[in-house]
Amino acid sequence: MAEMRHVVRHLPTAGSGRAGEPEEEPVDGADGAGPGPDAPREASGLGDLVERLAERAADEAESSAPTDGSAAGPPPADAATLAAAEQVRARMEAGAAPAGLRRLAEALAGNDGAGSPAGAGAAVPLVPLVPRQRTAPDEHPAPLTDVVAAVRTESFLVLEGHRPEEVAAAVRDLARTGLRVAVTAAGLVRLDAVAPTVDRLPALTGPEQRELRLLLATATARREHAGREIPPPPAFPPVDEIRALCANASGSGPARGGAPDLLRDVLTTLDEPRLAAVAGVARAVRAALDALGPREGSWAWPLLANLVHSRHRPVFDALRATAAAALTIADRSRDLPLVTLAGPLPPHAGELLVDYREFLDSGGRARRRFRIGMQREVQPVLDLIRVGGQVPADARSVHAAVLHVDLATRLTAVDEGCRALLVPTPRDVGDLRALVAGLDRVDEAARAVGQLRHDVLFLHPTSPIAVPDLAAAERVATGILDVAEHGSAAEAAVRLDAIADGLAGSGPVEELVGGHRAAVEALRARDAEAYEAALAALAPARREAADQARCDELLARLRAEDPEAAGAYADGRGFVWSVPLEALLSRLPADDVLDAVVVLDAGELSVERLLVAAAAPRLLAVADSRAHPDEGGPTVLGALQRAAAPVVAPPRPPDPGGRVVRLPTARRPEAPRREQAGA
């Protein structure tokens, strides 16, 4: 047992040191100046445990080497242990330390610090990942009797006093609950006591097995979708289209579109070219009205309503023309010098400036003396104008003055027209540009509505349809588009039935998935609201169908490689895999492939075989009453007892005539240590 302490004693504790670094402990025989030459090197948690176990395996290999000088490799068991150590190192370097071995290292470190003299002054040890209630060091906890219940809460267990048939029953119970169990032993004869359910590990990777088990655990809610296909989302028409078709098919289209019944009756009698022409006018109206923007806070909609009734048309036309001309002049004046006025101009200033510009453009010259009559008449006006800070004297400056006076005149007219039509007056060139664009949109909408009123009025000689105002024009345009795009009632019904038949396919509707079936039934019932609800229900149905397809795919792959494992997975069970210890250590399973490892002859395995804990998150050691861990060096069973692994007794009443043999544990202090304490 002293050798066991040498392996696990210097594992790290969670003290006040830096995270991830072990606390320094005094070494037996040290004189305070530091560790002696034979003291173990400083440990580093799981990595230290792996290195010490590997060193022990190497020592065993060297001690068993032939003495006659012949070349020979290490024994198979030691070679397998060294291979396991290499695999664990590789996983640790990749950041995926085996969970079972890591928990074992923490448990050994904690119990060593609590139960040895060297740990008396140490900090609180690391707590195992699976917490449990510990007893005092001198107390013996009552043994458990249910292996399955104990596995749910413990990472390590010792099965003490179990007969071979009881061990086999416990393993079967573990597999029946869904655990993937590997049963291993150094002797092949021991493995015959437990019947395996698979002869090899499943071909699926760990993540794929985890995905398959999760899918199988939720398979009950998805069995409805097994083998059933749901059409892709583009196969289902939009809800708005179905709503319009249902309204037309049921005769409630006027309620939606606002079109009179007379209009619908007239449109259904038109031939295709005539209906297409009327639909074109309706689309123009719809586009023109949409271009006006929202009604709230807009001056365009009230103005359009007046124009539909032929009110303010002359004022509107004049304002539109004047605003467009003013914008043109403003754009032409952009690169000319700034024009300012020194005083108010006379009423005929514009005419005089235009005549004088034409005089200069035709080759006339401005004179300082003996001025001609035109120059004498325009000079008082020129004296009131500044172009670039100077009195205009050449053709370019006179042209800038003419544009300035013309723009001022037109802007005055624009302000008057805007006040007459209750339109905001522009304050700068940007406002003027927006006004011109808005007036153009209003004019386009008014002309489109006028064209619609004319065409609808003469659709049928005996059925005149009047469009008295803007609201009626909107309703009529919408009604025309409904009929043109979705057809008449009979056409809409035919189209709905065709969509339903296409979605239903050739099989019975009763065999469709719930949301799919509801969508088909809603189409045939002309129920747009039910159709919308069915589409909403199809989203989770598609996810469930995809999950079921993935589950079937994984099961098919597993069934092709191992039918027994596939059957166990499908029934919600795990499996039992029997494997020799050397084979298991030589090639450790990947992460999340096994849930538990049962070691049958743990009392006969030397301590370096603890690396078998890297194969699964749980380790169960079967204790043989004939085994004595203190004979022949430390063992796997002794290490688990030192880690305070709970003991599971067989589920049978004790034998009155039997003899209870209590195995010694690593907690019992050894004689040399007591002598040191006495000294």
ZAMARGU-4260 file (C-alpha; in steps of 0.2 Angstrom, whole numbers, plus 5000, padded with zeros to 4 digits):
<rodrens>
0) 5000/5000/5000 | 5015/5012/5002 | 5018/5009/4984 | 5000/5015/4980 | 5003/5031/4990
5) 5019/5034/4980 | 5008/5034/4965 | 4993/5045/4971 | 5000/5055/4985 | 5006/5070/4976
10) 4991/5073/4965 | 4985/5092/4966 | 4973/5099/4978 | 4962/5114/4976 | 4971/5125/4989
15) 4976/5143/4989 | 4988/5141/4975 | 4986/5147/4957 | 4973/5138/4947 | 4979/5122/4938
20) 4995/5121/4949 | 4998/5109/4963 | 5001/5114/4981 | 5018/5109/4988 | 5018/5096/5002
25) 5032/5091/5013 | 5040/5075/5008 | 5044/5061/5021 | 5062/5062/5026 | 5064/5080/5020
30) 5074/5092/5031 | 5066/5108/5026 | 5078/5113/5013 | 5069/5104/4999 | 5064/5087/4993
35) 5077/5073/4994 | 5085/5066/4979 | 5073/5051/4980 | 5057/5061/4982 | 5044/5059/4969
40) 5043/5074/4957 | 5030/5087/4958 | 5013/5081/4951 | 5001/5089/4939 | 4984/5081/4942
45) 4978/5069/4929 | 4994/5070/4919 | 5004/5065/4934 | 4993/5050/4937 | 4995/5044/4919
50) 5014/5047/4920 | 5016/5037/4936 | 5005/5023/4930 | 5015/5022/4914 | 5032/5022/4923
55) 5026/5008/4934 | 5021/4998/4918 | 5038/5002/4911 | 5046/4996/4927 | 5036/4980/4926
60) 5042/4977/4908 | 5060/4979/4913 | 5059/4968/4928 | 5051/4954/4917 | 5065/4956/4904
65) 5075/4940/4900 | 5092/4939/4909 | 5101/4929/4896 | 5103/4944/4884 | 5090/4938/4871
70) 5079/4951/4863 | 5061/4952/4869 | 5048/4965/4871 | 5038/4969/4886 | 5024/4957/4892
75) 5007/4959/4883 | 4999/4967/4898 | 5013/4980/4900 | 5013/4984/4882 | 4995/4987/4882
80) 4996/4998/4897 | 5010/5008/4889 | 4999/5010/4873 | 4984/5016/4884 | 4995/5029/4892
85) 5001/5035/4875 | 4982/5037/4869 | 4978/5046/4885 | 4992/5058/4883 | 4986/5062/4865
90) 4969/5065/4871 | 4975/5077/4884 | 4985/5086/4872 | 4970/5088/4861 | 4960/5095/4876
95) 4949/5080/4878 | 4955/5071/4894 | 4945/5055/4897 | 4931/5059/4910 | 4933/5043/4919
100) 4951/5044/4922 | 4950/5062/4927 | 4937/5059/4940 | 4947/5045/4947 | 4962/5056/4948
105) 4952/5069/4958 | 4945/5056/4969 | 4962/5049/4973 | 4969/5066/4976 | 4955/5071/4988
110) 4955/5055/4998 | 4974/5055/4999 | 4975/5072/5006 | 4961/5069/5019 | 4967/5052/5025
115) 4986/5053/5026 | 4997/5063/5038 | 5005/5073/5024 | 4988/5079/5020 | 4983/5084/5037
120) 4988/5102/5034 | 4984/5103/5016 | 4970/5113/5008 | 4953/5105/5004 | 4955/5092/4991
125) 4946/5092/4974 | 4928/5087/4974 | 4923/5073/4962 | 4912/5077/4948 | 4898/5066/4955
130) 4895/5072/4973 | 4890/5060/4986 | 4889/5060/5005 | 4905/5054/5013 | 4907/5045/5029
135) 4920/5048/5042 | 4937/5040/5039 | 4935/5027/5053 | 4917/5023/5048 | 4912/5010/5036
140) 4897/5015/5025 | 4883/5004/5023 | 4884/4994/5006 | 4872/4998/4992 | 4862/4984/4984
145) 4856/4991/4968 | 4869/4992/4955 | 4858/5002/4942 | 4853/5015/4955 | 4871/5017/4961
150) 4878/5019/4943 | 4866/5034/4941 | 4874/5043/4955 | 4892/5036/4956 | 4907/5036/4944
155) 4916/5021/4953 | 4908/5006/4962 | 4915/4990/4970 | 4904/4975/4968 | 4909/4965/4983
160) 4903/4947/4986 | 4894/4945/4969 | 4894/4928/4961 | 4897/4926/4943 | 4878/4924/4939
165) 4874/4940/4950 | 4888/4950/4940 | 4880/4944/4924 | 4863/4949/4930 | 4869/4966/4935
170) 4877/4969/4918 | 4861/4964/4909 | 4851/4976/4920 | 4863/4990/4915 | 4861/4987/4897
175) 4843/4985/4899 | 4842/5003/4905 | 4851/5009/4890 | 4870/5009/4895 | 4883/5004/4884
180) 4894/4992/4895 | 4911/4984/4891 | 4915/4969/4902 | 4934/4966/4903 | 4946/4954/4913
185) 4964/4949/4911 | 4959/4930/4910 | 4948/4925/4896 | 4939/4912/4907 | 4932/4925/4918
190) 4924/4933/4903 | 4914/4917/4899 | 4903/4922/4914 | 4895/4937/4906 | 4886/4934/4889
195) 4889/4948/4877 | 4876/4955/4866 | 4887/4962/4853 | 4904/4956/4846 | 4911/4973/4843
200) 4908/4991/4846 | 4895/5000/4834 | 4902/5007/4818 | 4895/5024/4822 | 4906/5038/4830
205) 4903/5044/4847 | 4893/5060/4841 | 4883/5049/4829 | 4878/5037/4843 | 4874/5051/4855
210) 4863/5059/4841 | 4855/5042/4837 | 4850/5039/4855 | 4843/5056/4857 | 4833/5054/4841
215) 4827/5037/4847 | 4822/5044/4864 | 4810/5056/4856 | 4804/5045/4842 | 4787/5042/4850
220) 4781/5060/4844 | 4789/5057/4827 | 4782/5040/4822 | 4767/5048/4814 | 4780/5055/4801
225) 4789/5039/4798 | 4790/5036/4779 | 4779/5051/4775 | 4785/5065/4764 | 4780/5083/4766
230) 4781/5094/4751 | 4794/5108/4752 | 4788/5126/4757 | 4788/5133/4739 | 4775/5120/4734
235) 4762/5128/4746 | 4755/5145/4738 | 4756/5161/4749 | 4742/5164/4761 | 4737/5180/4753
240) 4734/5171/4736 | 4724/5157/4744 | 4714/5170/4754 | 4709/5179/4737 | 4705/5163/4729
245) 4694/5157/4743 | 4685/5174/4743 | 4682/5173/4724 | 4677/5155/4725 | 4664/5157/4739
250) 4657/5173/4731 | 4663/5184/4745 | 4676/5193/4734 | 4666/5209/4734 | 4668/5210/4753
255) 4687/5209/4751 | 4690/5219/4736 | 4676/5231/4738 | 4670/5229/4720 | 4651/5229/4716
260) 4643/5213/4712 | 4638/5221/4695 | 4656/5224/4691 | 4661/5205/4695 | 4646/5199/4684
265) 4651/5211/4670 | 4669/5206/4670 | 4666/5187/4670 | 4657/5190/4653 | 4671/5199/4645
270) 4683/5190/4633 | 4701/5188/4637 | 4708/5203/4627 | 4695/5215/4634 | 4698/5209/4651
275) 4717/5211/4649 | 4715/5229/4643 | 4703/5234/4658 | 4715/5225/4670 | 4730/5235/4663
280) 4720/5251/4667 | 4717/5245/4684 | 4735/5241/4687 | 4740/5259/4681 | 4728/5266/4694
285) 4734/5255/4708 | 4752/5259/4704 | 4748/5278/4703 | 4739/5278/4719 | 4753/5268/4728
290) 4766/5280/4721 | 4757/5294/4731 | 4762/5286/4748 | 4753/5286/4764 | 4737/5297/4766
295) 4741/5303/4783 | 4749/5321/4783 | 4749/5321/4764 | 4743/5335/4753 | 4742/5324/4737
300) 4727/5314/4742 | 4715/5328/4745 | 4721/5337/4730 | 4718/5321/4719 | 4701/5319/4726
305) 4696/5337/4720 | 4704/5333/4703 | 4693/5317/4702 | 4678/5328/4704 | 4686/5341/4691
310) 4688/5354/4704 | 4703/5366/4703 | 4709/5359/4687 | 4714/5375/4679 | 4723/5381/4695
315) 4732/5364/4696 | 4738/5365/4678 | 4744/5382/4680 | 4753/5379/4696 | 4761/5363/4689
320) 4767/5372/4673 | 4774/5387/4683 | 4783/5376/4696 | 4791/5366/4682 | 4797/5382/4673
325) 4803/5390/4690 | 4813/5374/4693 | 4821/5374/4676 | 4826/5393/4678 | 4833/5388/4695
330) 4844/5374/4688 | 4850/5386/4674 | 4855/5399/4686 | 4865/5387/4697 | 4882/5392/4689
335) 4879/5410/4687 | 4885/5424/4699 | 4874/5429/4714 | 4861/5442/4710 | 4855/5454/4723
340) 4844/5470/4722 | 4847/5487/4729 | 4829/5491/4729 | 4812/5487/4722 | 4811/5485/4703
345) 4798/5494/4693 | 4784/5484/4686 | 4791/5484/4668 | 4809/5479/4674 | 4808/5462/4667
350) 4803/5468/4649 | 4816/5481/4649 | 4830/5468/4654 | 4824/5455/4641 | 4825/5469/4627
355) 4842/5475/4633 | 4848/5457/4633 | 4842/5454/4615 | 4851/5470/4610 | 4867/5464/4617
360) 4865/5447/4610 | 4863/5454/4593 | 4879/5463/4593 | 4874/5480/4602 | 4887/5488/4613
365) 4884/5498/4630 | 4890/5516/4628 | 4896/5527/4642 | 4892/5543/4632 | 4879/5546/4619
370) 4868/5532/4625 | 4854/5526/4614 | 4836/5526/4620 | 4835/5508/4625 | 4851/5510/4636
375) 4844/5526/4644 | 4828/5517/4648 | 4835/5501/4656 | 4849/5510/4665 | 4839/5515/4681
380) 4834/5496/4682 | 4852/5491/4680 | 4857/5503/4694 | 4846/5493/4706 | 4853/5476/4702
385) 4870/5469/4708 | 4877/5454/4699 | 4892/5447/4709 | 4892/5464/4718 | 4894/5474/4702
390) 4881/5483/4691 | 4877/5472/4676 | 4887/5479/4661 | 4890/5464/4649 | 4879/5451/4641
395) 4882/5438/4654 | 4878/5448/4669 | 4862/5455/4661 | 4857/5437/4657 | 4859/5433/4675
400) 4848/5448/4680 | 4835/5442/4668 | 4834/5425/4675 | 4834/5431/4693 | 4819/5443/4689
405) 4810/5429/4679 | 4812/5416/4693 | 4806/5429/4706 | 4790/5432/4696 | 4787/5413/4694
410) 4790/5409/4712 | 4777/5422/4716 | 4765/5414/4705 | 4769/5397/4713 | 4766/5403/4730
415) 4749/5410/4725 | 4744/5393/4717 | 4750/5383/4732 | 4739/5394/4744 | 4724/5391/4732
420) 4726/5372/4732 | 4731/5371/4751 | 4748/5365/4746 | 4764/5369/4756 | 4774/5383/4748
425) 4792/5379/4744 | 4806/5387/4754 | 4821/5382/4743 | 4826/5373/4727 | 4824/5356/4736
430) 4806/5360/4741 | 4802/5366/4724 | 4809/5350/4716 | 4798/5340/4728 | 4783/5350/4724
435) 4786/5347/4705 | 4788/5328/4707 | 4772/5328/4719 | 4762/5337/4706 | 4767/5326/4692
440) 4762/5310/4703 | 4745/5318/4707 | 4742/5322/4688 | 4747/5304/4683 | 4735/5297/4696
445) 4721/5309/4691 | 4723/5304/4673 | 4723/5285/4677 | 4707/5287/4687 | 4699/5296/4673
450) 4703/5283/4661 | 4697/5269/4673 | 4680/5279/4675 | 4678/5280/4656 | 4682/5262/4653
455) 4671/5255/4667 | 4657/5265/4662 | 4656/5258/4644 | 4661/5240/4649 | 4644/5233/4645
460) 4630/5243/4635 | 4616/5238/4647 | 4626/5238/4663 | 4634/5255/4666 | 4646/5255/4681
465) 4649/5273/4689 | 4664/5278/4698 | 4659/5294/4707 | 4674/5297/4718 | 4692/5292/4722
470) 4686/5279/4735 | 4675/5270/4722 | 4689/5270/4710 | 4701/5261/4722 | 4687/5248/4725
475) 4684/5245/4707 | 4702/5244/4702 | 4705/5231/4716 | 4690/5221/4711 | 4696/5221/4693
480) 4713/5215/4698 | 4705/5201/4709 | 4695/5194/4694 | 4709/5196/4682 | 4722/5188/4693
485) 4711/5175/4702 | 4698/5172/4690 | 4679/5170/4692 | 4671/5160/4706 | 4671/5145/4695
490) 4689/5147/4690 | 4695/5151/4708 | 4686/5135/4714 | 4695/5125/4700 | 4711/5132/4704
495) 4709/5129/4723 | 4705/5111/4719 | 4720/5109/4708 | 4731/5115/4721 | 4724/5104/4734
500) 4725/5089/4722 | 4743/5093/4719 | 4748/5094/4737 | 4738/5078/4742 | 4747/5067/4729
505) 4740/5051/4724 | 4738/5043/4741 | 4723/5045/4753 | 4722/5061/4762 | 4721/5052/4779
510) 4739/5046/4777 | 4746/5063/4776 | 4755/5072/4790 | 4744/5082/4801 | 4748/5099/4795
515) 4749/5093/4777 | 4732/5085/4778 | 4725/5101/4787 | 4731/5112/4772 | 4723/5101/4759
520) 4707/5100/4768 | 4707/5119/4771 | 4709/5122/4752 | 4695/5110/4748 | 4684/5119/4761
525) 4689/5136/4755 | 4695/5141/4772 | 4709/5153/4771 | 4711/5155/4790 | 4713/5136/4792
530) 4725/5135/4778 | 4736/5148/4787 | 4735/5139/4803 | 4740/5123/4794 | 4755/5131/4786
535) 4761/5137/4804 | 4759/5119/4810 | 4770/5112/4795 | 4786/5120/4802 | 4788/5108/4817
540) 4781/5094/4807 | 4795/5096/4794 | 4808/5097/4808 | 4801/5081/4815 | 4801/5072/4798
545) 4819/5077/4795 | 4824/5070/4813 | 4815/5054/4809 | 4824/5053/4792 | 4840/5056/4801
550) 4836/5042/4814 | 4831/5030/4800 | 4848/5034/4791 | 4858/5031/4807 | 4849/5015/4811
555) 4851/5008/4794 | 4870/5011/4794 | 4871/5003/4811 | 4860/4988/4806 | 4871/4985/4791
560) 4886/4983/4802 | 4879/4976/4818 | 4861/4970/4818 | 4861/4966/4836 | 4867/4983/4842
565) 4854/4991/4830 | 4840/4981/4838 | 4846/4985/4855 | 4846/5004/4851 | 4829/5003/4843
570) 4822/4995/4858 | 4830/5008/4870 | 4843/4996/4877 | 4861/4997/4878 | 4873/4983/4874
575) 4886/4972/4882 | 4903/4970/4874 | 4916/4957/4881 | 4934/4962/4878 | 4950/4956/4885
580) 4959/4969/4895 | 4975/4969/4884 | 4964/4972/4869 | 4954/4986/4878 | 4970/4995/4884
585) 4979/4993/4867 | 4965/5002/4858 | 4954/5013/4870 | 4937/5017/4863 | 4933/5035/4857
590) 4924/5047/4868 | 4905/5044/4871 | 4906/5026/4864 | 4905/5017/4881 | 4895/5022/4897
595) 4903/5010/4909 | 4917/4997/4911 | 4916/4982/4922 | 4932/4974/4927 | 4929/4956/4933
600) 4946/4953/4942 | 4950/4970/4949 | 4958/4962/4964 | 4971/4953/4954 | 4976/4968/4942
605) 4991/4978/4946 | 4988/4997/4949 | 4994/5003/4932 | 4979/4994/4924 | 4969/5009/4932
610) 4971/5017/4914 | 4956/5006/4910 | 4946/5020/4918 | 4949/5030/4902 | 4938/5019/4892
615) 4921/5025/4899 | 4915/5038/4912 | 4910/5024/4925 | 4921/5010/4932 | 4914/4995/4941
620) 4927/4984/4949 | 4921/4966/4954 | 4929/4961/4971 | 4933/4943/4973 | 4933/4937/4991
625) 4949/4927/4988 | 4959/4942/4982 | 4970/4952/4994 | 4975/4969/4987 | 4990/4970/5000
630) 4998/4954/4993 | 5009/4956/4978 | 5008/4975/4977 | 4994/4988/4974 | 4980/4983/4963
635) 4965/4992/4954 | 4953/4986/4968 | 4964/4994/4981 | 4965/5010/4971 | 4946/5011/4970
640) 4945/5007/4989 | 4957/5021/4992 | 4946/5033/4981 | 4932/5029/4993 | 4922/5020/4979
645) 4905/5014/4986 | 4903/4996/4989 | 4888/4987/4981 | 4883/4971/4990 | 4873/4957/4981
650) 4854/4958/4982 | 4852/4942/4993 | 4851/4939/5011 | 4867/4935/5020 | 4872/4917/5022
655) 4871/4913/5041 | 4884/4900/5039 | 4895/4910/5029 | 4911/4920/5034 | 4912/4938/5030
660) 4929/4943/5024 | 4932/4962/5025 | 4946/4967/5012 | 4959/4979/5019 | 4958/4996/5013
665) 4971/5009/5009 | 4964/5020/5023 | 4971/5009/5037 | 4988/5017/5042 | 5003/5006/5039
670) 5015/5000/5053 | 5030/5011/5047 | 5020/5026/5046 | 5013/5023/5064 | 5031/5021/5070
675) 5036/5038/5062 | 5021/5046/5071 | 5026/5038/5087 | 5044/5044/5084
</rodrens>
